[in-house]
């Protein structure tokens, strides 16, 4: 729908359908951007602002050497996150303690780029502050915004995006193809009815239809989909009826707003009842989503993934305890009653027809006359459901002795309502059920009035419960009807709903009392389970895929966190989610956003709980990453004290890791050495995440290396590599390899140092560890200088400086980092001359991240004359095809059992292949095999 699938990598949206001619607006947009630094495209919803902005940006991108970036705001609702969304779109990784807007302006101060900020209307104030900061703090940044209204800055230039022109249906239509509205309809119609085209027989009807739709592109596209079952004249007749019904008695609504609502509502009416319900429930998903998420959010019968497939219900801790209702169902829940919905005592359910549901008061009669009792859903107890406790990662933690399974899940209990009202198992319904008035507008004060809500919402949703299979069928139908966009994504197919359609679905969801809260809780629980799965699988293979999927789900994670922290009784679940995502905030370069959510969650949950202990040490770690060392120490010490009070040895060990890191960052090398010697000697504790176990060893090796004890550092790293290789882990392993490279530089073994650093760089790119990439590029440049490869060193320095510009151009002011960089530059300049150095430096700075890493991996530095090459450098080696295949899997980080599973061979056979490869290549460990494979590519 709309023809653009928004890409989440912040480049321009991919056009999935043809773009209908808007040459006049394109020219105006280009001219405005040539003379103004802030241009806002304004217009009603569905008019095509996003498509036009993307087209304008594509036309002018050559004028911006630092690129064009797209900020998607439709799934964002917290103004505080707007600067972080812009920084993310720009690829910035700020780790300073500056206010976000100041840091953003500083980092792009010297760049020439275009920032496209889409869907500003619901965050107008925050977008205006973002634009002002960039306009006043930079000279080369220009902004192209889309919004339903202006941002209100004096520097702003407006371009009104109007509906497509439509010819007079009763006039001369011989040149109808020259009208974009008719061309758009014909193009979209041909997609659903192959061979459809404008003819003398249908031109007048198409023109009349497009005029009825006011030339709004989204409304025209929605109507064109209906040609699967209707011809143009039938389509026009039915739309006329629907338009008259929906716009009667709404004089305050703007005509174009009425038109779009009429088209959307008509599409809604033509959906089946399950499709309508799934449309409404999917509206709580702020961004794209996969089918499993859709099932978890929309299906009624269980809160677990795969609802309706006979899997276990939600954890017992998520539900109030006790109680049994009619039929012996535990907790007062009936398996045939939808969450937030209503059923009659005889088990039947009835939903009003779309027209009845919109026309005003009706009384749904029972079959055969008479009266029936209406069973309402059981509301949550005051304060919301009991939040879920912290759950230790399963396969990735050391087992706790004596631990056993949790309690059996139960359903919510019966709830006693006010005097004279039994809420469960059933209540007597009123003589007539008053349904809401037709389409209260989004700005109608009635929608926010409690009194109006009482009269303008359903007391309960009639209809059968949805199962997972029903959700799949409904999603398929909504894709067919262009309500959902299908797009490729990490992990397979994903879906997305246009903001206009999502807002409509949200209005329908809110028509049933309690339905929105129930669905948002299911969405939060799905994100909580998904985050837990990711944490449990983090220390293992598949880290790049995990990172990609979490980044794709950012909007939904934010929505889940915001729901938890703004809904009474849900704060502890929000703290649990924010703490569970520690590895994402830390490893994937999002410390600012992590701190934002943890600050809110810790303030909302002051009770002494395991979740709070987790949240405190994670906040301390992220504070250290943003150079707020005093806060980091406070948080880590508080976490340690609380964990000890709770008797939680795992969270205590995690907090101790943060305390040690802060000693290392504070240049207390002897103190850091003693700290990590003690934690490594102690070994893992029950429940400790293996990532932190590995990082303890990394930091110990770091302290040893800085103190000149290279041999001990190598020994520690070799043990840590064994841990990572047994689990197929990459992120910690990349840091181990970098520390190995540093230790070999102390030994002045440049060949081994380079090999380990290059392998570390490859892994860091795989998990998108930008800070690790910058640090490793600096190291490789230093090694290249030592080996006499000065031109290569200059290219690497140019690339490293470019990456550091997205983090902190001053390299955090660290003396060691800056002195090493200066030494590399001075030596390369002396060898090459300033002009040749600058040319190579510019070349490195012009490379993208993947190109830069590829360059570093493809071009090993030349050894000095007389220097012994690395074992594999000049040795002709021939591996068998199977050995080559195994070597590639080793390079991917797979352990022997995983290689055996992948190739469907015995583990002993895989071990034999690895041993022969090591023997042929003259290597002693798997990391050397991985580096060798990388060098062959």
N, C-alpha and C positions, 0 to 999 in steps of 0.2 A: 504494500500500500504506500502510495506516495513515491515509489520508485527508487528510494534510497535506503539501503541497509546500513545504518550507522556502524562504522567500524570502531572497535574499542581501542585501536592502537593510536587514535587521535590524529590520523591522517584524514584527508577529505573523504566524505562518505562515498561508498561504491554505488554507482548508478546501476540499478537492476532493471530499470525500464527506460524507454526513450524519454528524452527531455523535449517537452513541447516548446516551440519557439517563444522566447521572450527577449527578442533582440533589443527592444527599446530599453527595458529594465537592465539588461546586461551592460549596455553602453553607459547608461546613467550610473550604474554601480561602479564601473571602472573609472569613470570620470570623477566621481565623488572621492574614491579612494586615492586618486592622484593628487587631490588638493586638500583632503581632510584626513585626520588621523583617527577619527571615530565616526563610523557610518552605521546607522541602525536601520534595518529593514523592518518596517512595521506593516501590520495588516491583520485581518481576522484569522482565526484558526482554520487550517485546511486550505489556505490560499497559495501555499507553495513557497514560503519564506526560506525554509531550510534548503530546498533544492536550488533556489535562486542564489542563495549565499554560497553554496558549494560551487556553483558554476562560475560566479564572479571570482571567487578565490582561485579557482583553477586557471582562469584567464590571466590573472595578474601574478601568479606565483613566481614567475621568472624575475620579477622586480624585487623579490625578497630572498637574498642569498642565504639567510638563516632559516628559511622555510616558512610554510603555512601550517598552522596547527589548529585542530578543531576541539573545542571544549563542549562536551555534551552535558547539559544541565537538566534535561527532562526527568532524569531519575534522582536528582539531588534536591533535597528540601531543607537542608540546614544552611543558613547563610554563612556560618563560620567555616564551612568546607569549601566555599567558592574559591578562595585563593589556593587551597591545596589542589583542587581539581584543575585549575589553570596551570599550576606548577607541574602536575602530573602530565598534562597534555603537552607541556613544553619539554618533558623529559628531565626536569630538574630534580635534584636530590639534596635539598637544603638540610643541613644538619647543624645550623647555627641556632642561637637562642634569640635571634631577632624576631619581631612580629612578622607573621607570614607575608603580608603585603610589602613590607620594607625589604624583606629578603628576596622576594620575587622581583621587585624592581631593580635591586642591586645586581642580581644574576643576569638580567637581560639588558642591562644599561647600555651596552655597546653593540647590541645586535640589531639587525634589520630583519624583522619578521612580521607576519600577519597572523593575528590571533582571531579566529572565528568563534564567537561565543553564542551558542544556539539555545533558544528557549529561555530568555531572560525574565519574562513577565512575572513569574512567581518568586523571583529572587532579585527584583529590580534594584533595591537598595544596595545589596551586596555587589551586584554587577556594576552599579554606578561607582561604588568605592574602588572596585578592581580597575575599572577603566580610568578613573581619576589618578590612581597610583601609577599606572603605566604611562599615562599621558604626561604627568608631571615629573616622573622619575626617569624617563628614558627619552631618547630622540628618534630612534629608528623603529619603534614598535607601533603598528597600526592595528586598529580593532574593527572588525566587522561583526555587528551584533544582530540577532533577530529577536523580535519581541512584539507582543500585541500592542504595546504602547512605548513611548519614548523613555529613555533613561533619565532625562532631565538635566544633562550637563550642558554648559554653555558651548563647549567645543563640539557638540553632537550635530551631525548632519543627517537628515532623515530622507529615506527613500520609501515612499508608500508602495506596497505591493498590492496591486488591484486584482480582482478576479479577471479571468480570461474574457476577452470580448466575444459576444455572441451576436450573430446576424438576426435580423427580423425574420421570424418564421414565415411571415406572410409576404416577404419581399422577394427580391431576386436572389436565388440561392445557387446560381450557376457557378459561382466562385466559392462555394462553401468550404472547400479544402483549405482556403486561405485563412480561415478562422481557427485559432488555436483550440478553442473549447471543443469544436466539432472534431478536430484532428485528434485531440486527446481521447474523446469518447470512442472514436473509430479504432484508435490504436489499442485501447484497453479491451474493447469489445472483441477485436480480432484475436486477442490472447485467450478468450474463453469460448469464442465461436469462430473457429478457423474459417477464413474466407470472408468474414464480415468486412464490408466496406460501405462508404457513403454512395448512395445511388439517388437518382432523381425521385425514386419512390419513397425513400426514407429520410431524405434531407430535412424536410419540414418537421417531421416528428422529432428527429434528433435535435434540431435547432430549438424546438419548443421545450424539449426536455432540458437541454443545457440552460435555456433561459429560466426555466422554472427553478433550476439549481443555482441561479445567479452566477454561473460561470466559475463556481468554486471547484478547483481541481479535485480535492478530496471527495466532495459530494458526487462529482461526475464519475470518479473511479468506483465509488461504492455502488452507484447505480449501474455502471457497465457490467459489474459482476453478475447482476441479476439476469443478464441475457442468456445465462445457462438454461433458464426455465421459462422466460417470457420473451416475446418479441418487443420491438421498440414501442409500438402503440399500447400494448398491454402494460408495459413498464410505465409509460406516461400516465395512463388512466389510474393505475394504482398509486403512483406517487402523488398525483393530484389529490386523491382522496386522503392520503396520509398527511399531506402538507396542510390541507384545510383543517383536518382534525387537530393537528399539533399546534397550529398557530392561532387558533381561535381563542380569543380572550387573553392574549399576551401582548398588549400594545406596547408594553415597556421594553420588550426584547427587540434588539436591532434586527432588521430584515435578514441580513446575511447570517446572523446567529441563529435565527429561526430556521433558515434554509438548511444550514449544516445539521442542526439538531433533528430536523425532519428526516434528512437522509440517513443520519446515523441511527435514529430511532426506528426507521423503516427496516434498515438492515438488521437491527436487533429483533424486530418482530418476526422476520423471516428465519431466524435461527430456531432450532428446536429448544425445548425447555432445558435439557442438559447443557446445550451450547450457551444459552443465556446465563445459566448459573455459573458455568466455568468462565465465561467472559467477565462476569462480575467479580468472581473470586480472584482471577488472575490480575485484576486491576491493582491489587496490593503489591505486585511485584514491580519494583521500581525500574529494573533494567531488563536485560535479556535473561532467559531461563531455559533449562533443559526439561525434558519430559518428566524426569523423576521429581524435580521440584514442583512441576505443575500437578503431578499426582498427589504429592505430599500436602500441597496447599489446598487443593480442590476436593479431594476425596474425603468422605465423611467417616468411614468406618474405623479408621485408626490414624494415629498421629505419626506412624512410622512410614519410611519410604516404601513405596509399593503398596499403598493402602488398598485394601480390597483383595489382596492376593493371599490372605490367610496368614500374614506375618503377625508378630507380636504387637500388642498395643503400646502406647507411650509408656515410658518408665513410670513406675509407681510413685516415685518422688515428685512427679509433675502433677499428681492428682490428689485432691482431698481424699481422706481415708474414710472408709466405712459406709454403711447404708446399702439397702436393697430396695428395689422398686418392683412394681407389678411385673410378673413374669419371671421373677428370680434373677434379673440381670443385675450384676454387682454395680454398686455405685449409682444407681438411678438412671443409667443410660440405656436406651433401647437401641439395639443394633439397626433397627429400621428407621431411626429418626435422624435426620440430617442435623449436623451441628448448626445451631441457630435457627433450625427450621421447626415446623409444626406438623404433627400427624394426628389423625383422629383415632379414637379408641378402637375402631374396628380395623385399624391398620392401613386404611386408605389415606390418600392425600390428594388434594386438588388445588391446582394453581389457576388463577383467573387468566383468561385469555389476555394477550397484550392490550387489546382495546379496552377490555373491562378494567385492567389494572391501571389504566391511565385516565379513565373517564370519570372517576369519582366514587361515591359510596355505592357499594354493592353488597349483597348478602349471598355468599356461595351456598346454594341449596344442597342438601345431601341427596344421594341417589334414592329415589322413591319417596322423597318428602321426609318430614319429621325433622328432628333436631339431633345434633351430635355434639359430643364434648370434644373440645379442642385441647390437645396435649401440647403444652409449651415446653421448649427445651429447658434444661436445668441450668440456671446461671451459675457463674463461679461464686465462691464465697467471698465475703467482703475482703477487699485487699488483693483479690486475684488468687490464682493457684499458687501452691507452694513451689518455689523455684527449684530447679534441678541442682543437685550438689555437684561439686567438682568431681569429675571422673578421671582417673588416671589413664594415660595411654595404655592400650593393651599390649600389643606385640612389641612395643618399643620401650618398655620400661622393665626394670629388673623386678622379678616377681616378689610379692610381699608374702612372707610366710603366714599361714593361717587365714588368708583371705578367702572368702567364700562368695557365692552368688548373692545378688541383691534380693530384696523381697519381691513377692509376686505382684505383678501389676494389678491395679484395681481401677474400677470406674468411679466417676464422681458420685457422691452420695445424694440422697434426696435432700432438698432444701426446703425448710419451712418459711413461707413468705409472711407478709404482714397479717394481722389478725383477720381471720375469715377467708384467707387466700392460701390454698395449697398449690404450690408451684410444681410439685411432682408427687405422684405420677400424673395427675391430670387436673385441669381446672374447667369450670363451666364457662364457655365462651359467651360473649354478648349476643343479643338478639341479631344485631347486624355488625359485620366487620367493616370498618371504615378504611378504605384504601386511600393512598395519597393522591393529591391533586396532580394534574399532569405537569411534569417537568418543571419543578422549581428551578430557576436559574442559579448558576453557581455564585452569583453575587446577591441573590435574594436573601434578605435578612431572615426570612422564615427558616432557611436551612440551618441557621445557627441558633435559633430560638428553642429552648427546651419545650415550651408550650407547643410550638409549631411542630416540633419533632414528634410529640405525643400524638398529634393528629395527622402527621404527614408521613408516618412510617408504618410498616406492617408490624403487628405484634409478634408474628412468627412467620417463617417461610414455609408454605405448604409445598408438598412434593416429596418424591421418593429420595432416599439417600443415594449419593453418588459413590460408585466404586471406581477403582483405578481404571478398569477397562472402559467405563463410561467416560472418564476424563480423556483417555486416549482418543476415543471416537469423537468427543467434542472438540478436542484440539485439532484433529484432522478436518472436521467440518469448519472450524473457524479459519483455518488456513485456506480452505477452498473458497470461503466467503471473503477473503482478504481482510479479515479482522486481525489475524495474526500474520506477521512476516516470518518466514522460515529463512534462517541464515546459518552458514557454517560457523563453527566455533570450536574451542578446545573441548575435547571429549566427545565430539560429534555434533549432531544437529541441535541448534538452539532456536528459540522463538522470541519475538519481540512484538509489542503492541504500540501503535502510534499513540502519542500523548493525548490527542483529542478523543480517541476511542477508549483509552484507559480512564480518562476523567468521566466519560459517560458510564463506563462500567462501575466506577467507584460510586457514582450517584445511585445506581441500581442496588449496589451492595448495601448502602446506607439506608435503604428503604425498609430493611428488616432489622428490628431491634436486636442488638448484640451480635449481628452477623459479622460486621467489620472487625470487631475485637477478636472474635473467635478465629477468623481467617488470618488476621495478622499474627495471632499467637501461633497458629500452625506454621506460618511462614518463618517466624522467629525460631521455632523449634526445629524446623528443617535446616535452617542455617546453623543452628547450634550442633545438630548431629553431623552436618557436613563438615563444619570446622573441626569437630572432634575426630572425624575420620581422617581428615588431612593431617592433624597433629599426630595421630597414631601412626600414620604412614610416612611422616616426614623423614625420619632417619631410615631411609631405604631408597630403592629405585623409584623412578617416576617423579622426582622433585620438579623437573621442568614442567611436566604436565600439571602438577599440583599448583605451581605458581601461576601458570596460564589460566587455569580454571578459577582460582581465587580472584585473579584480576578481572576476569569476565563477570564475576559475581559481586564486584565491589558495591554496586548500587543496592543490591539486595542485602548484603551484609550491613550496610549503613542503615537501611530501613529497619532491619531487625534490631540493631543497637538502639536506634532512636525510639522505636516502639517500646523497648524494654525500659529505657531510661526516662520516658515521658508518661508511662502508664503506672498508676499506683499498684504496688505489689509485685512488679516485674523487675525491679532494679537488680536483684541478685543474679537473675538469669543474664541480664546485660553485662554485669561484671564478669560472670563466667565466660561469656562469649568473647569479651574484649581480652581476657586473660588467655583463653585458649588459642587466640590468634597471635600469641607472642612471636612465634617463628615467622609469621607473615610480616608483622610490623618491623621486626628486626632484620630478617634476612632479605627482604624484598624492598628495602629502602623506603619504608613508610613510617618513620618514627614520630613525625609530627602528628599525623592522624591518629596513630596509636595512642599517643599521649593525650590527645583531645578526648578520645572516648574513655580512656582510663581515668582521667581527671573527673569526668562526669560520673562515671560508675563508682569510683571510690567515694566521692562526695555523697552519692545516693545510698551507699551501703556501708555505713560505719561499723557495723557489727563485726565481732571477731570471728571470722569464718575462714575456711580454707580458700575460698574464692578471693577474699581480701588479701590473704598472704600472697597468693599468686599475683594478684593485681599490683601489689606494692613492689615486688621485685621486678616485674616486667616494666613498671613505670620507672624504676630506678635504672634499669638497663637502657631504656629509651632516652631517659634524661642524660645519661652518660654519652649516648650517641649524638645528642644535640649539644654537647659540651656544657651542660648544666651539672657540673660535678657535685656541688654542695647538695642539690636536690637529690641527685642519684644516690649519694651516700645516705641521706636521711631515709629515703624510701627503702633502700636495701637493708639498713639496720632495723627499721620498723618491721619489715617482712620477716627478717630472721628472728626477731623477738617474738612476733606473733606465732610463727611456725613452731617455735619451741614450746610456747604455751599450749598450743593445740596438739603437740606431740607429732607433728607432721614432718618426718625426716626428709621427705623428698623436697618439699617447698623450702625447708631450711637449707638443703644442699644447693638449690637453685639460687637462693639469696646469697649464699656464701660465694658462689661464682661471680655474682655481680660485684660484691665487695672486693674480690680479688682483681677484677678487671679495672675497677676504679683506682686501685693502688698502682696498677700497671700504667694506666693513663696519666696518673699523677706523678710519674717518674720515680715512684718508690720501688725501684727494681729489687733491692734486697728483701723488702717486705712482701712484694708480689711473689718473689721466688719462694720464700718460706711458706706463704699461703698456699700456693699451688702444689708445692711438694707435699704438703700435708693432705690436701684434698685428693691428689692422685694416689698417694700411698694408702689413703683410707679406702679408695675404690668406690664403685657405685653403691648407692643406698637404695633400698626398696622404693619403687615408684619414681626414681629419678629418670628424667628423659635422657636417652642416650646421646642426643645432640649436645647436652650440657656436659655429659661425661667426656665426650670427645673434645669439647671446647676447653675443659679443664686442662687437658693434655696439650692443646695448642698454646694456651697462655703460658704454661710451664716452659714449653720449648721456646716461646718468644722471650721470656725472661732470661733463660739460659743463653740464648743467642746474643741478646744485648749485653750480657755480662761476659761474653767471650768464651763460653763453655760450649763450643760447637759440637764436640763429640757427644756430650750428653744430650744436646738438643736433637741430634740425629737419632739417637736411640729412642727418645721419647716419641719422635715423629713416626718412626718405623712401627712402634706399638699402636699408635693412633691410626696409622694407615691400615693395619690389620683389622682393627675394629670396623673401620669404614668399609673395607672391601668385603668383609663377611656379610654386611647388610646391603651392599650395592649403593652406599650413600655417596653424594657428590658435593654438597655444600660444605660440610665440615672438612671433607677430604680436600677440597680446593685450598682451604686455609692451612691444612697440614702440609700440602705440597709447597705452598708459598713459604712456610717456615723452613721446610727442608732446603728450598732454594737459598733462603737467607743464611742458613747454617753452612751451606757449601760455599757461599761467598766469603764467609769468615775463614773457611779453609782455603780460599782462593782456588777452589775446584770449579772453574767457570763453566766447563762443559756440563757437569752434572747440575750445577745451579740453573743454567739456562733450560735444561731439559725439564726439570721439575717446575720451573716458573711457567714454561709454555703450557705444560699440562694443567697447571692451576688456572691459567688464563682460559683455556678451553672450557673447563668445568664452570668457571665463573660466568662465562657468557651463557652457558646452558641454563643456569638458574637466574640469569639477569642480575647478578650481584655487581652493580655499577661501581660501588666504592672499591670492592675487591679488584675489579678490572683496572681501575685507576692506579691503585697501589702496585699491582703486578706489572703494569706497563712501565711505571717508574723503575721498578726493579729490573725488568728486561732491558730498558735503556741503559741502566748502569752497567749491566753485564756486557751488553754489546760494546760499550765504550771500553771496558776492560779488555775485551777480545779484539779490539781494533776495528770493529765494524761501525765506523763513525757515522756514515751516511744512514745506515739502518737505525742507529741510535737517535739521530736527529728526527727521522720520521716517527719513531716511537715517542719521542719527547713531544712532538707536535700533537700527536694523537692523545697522549696523556694530558697535556695542558687543556685540550678541548674537553675531555671527559671531566677533568677537575673543575672546569668552568661551570659545569652543571651541578657541582657539589659545593665547592668552595675554592675559588681561584687561588687563595692564599694557602691552600693545603692545611687548613685549620691553624695556621701559624706555627706548625710543628717544626722545631729546629732541625730534627733529623731528616724529615722528608724534604725540606727546602734545601738543606745543605747538599744532600745527595743529588737532587735535581740540578743545582747550580754547578756542581762538580762535573756532571755528565755534559752539560751544555758547554762549559768552558773548554773541556778537553776535545769535544767534537768540533767546536769552532776553531781551535788551534790547528786541528788536523785538516779541516775542510776549507777554512776561510769563511768569513761571515756571510758572504752572499750565497755560497753553496749550502751553508747550514740553514739559512733562512728559507731557501727554496725547498729543501727537504722537510723542514719544520712545517711550512705551509701545506705541503703535500699531506703530511700526517694529520694536520688539523682539518683538512677537507674530507677526510674519510668518515663514513658512518661507523657506528660502533661495531657492527658485524664485519664490515670491510676492514676495519682497523685490526680487529682480532685475527681475521683471516690473514692479513698481511703479516702480522707478528708470527703466526703459526707456520706460514709458508716459507718464510725467509729466515732460517737459522743464521746466527752470526758466524762469520768465518773465524776459525781458531788462529791464534798467533802462530807464526812459524816455530816449529819445534814443540808446540803444545800438543799433548796427547789428546786425540779426539775422543768423543764419547764412544762407548763400545760399539754402537750401531752405526756411527757416522759413515765409515768407509767400508764396512764389512758387507760383501755381497751375501744376501740371505734369500733363500727360496723356501717359502712355506707352501705346504700343500693347500689346495682349495679349502679343505675343512679347517686346517690350522689358521688360514687367513680369516675364515668366518669366525672362529673362536676368538682370535686376536681382536677383531672388531667388537665383539661382544664384551671382551675384557675392557676395551677402551670406553665402552658405554657405562662401565661401572658395575657390570653384573658379576655376581659371585658364581662359584662353580655349579651350585644347585640350580641357580636361575638360568645359567647357560644350558645345563642339561634339559631343563624344562622347555626352553625356547627351541632347542634343536631336536627334542624328543630322543635323547640318548641317556644312558646311565650316568650318574654322577661320577663314577670312577672313570668312565671314558672321557668325560669333560676334564677331569683332573689330569689325566694322561696327556691330553692335547696341550693343556697349559704348561705342564712340565716340559714337554718337547719344545714348545715355543721358547720358553725361558732358556733351555739348553742351546737351541740353534742361534738365538740372538745374543747369548752370553750375558743374560740379565739375571738379576737376583730377586726382583719383585714385580708385581703386576703393574705398578705405576710406570715402570720403564717400558713395558709392552704398550701401554696406552700412549705414552709419548712417541714411541716408534710409529704406531699406527697413524697418529696425527701428522707426523712428519712425512709419511708416504702420500698423504692426500694432496 
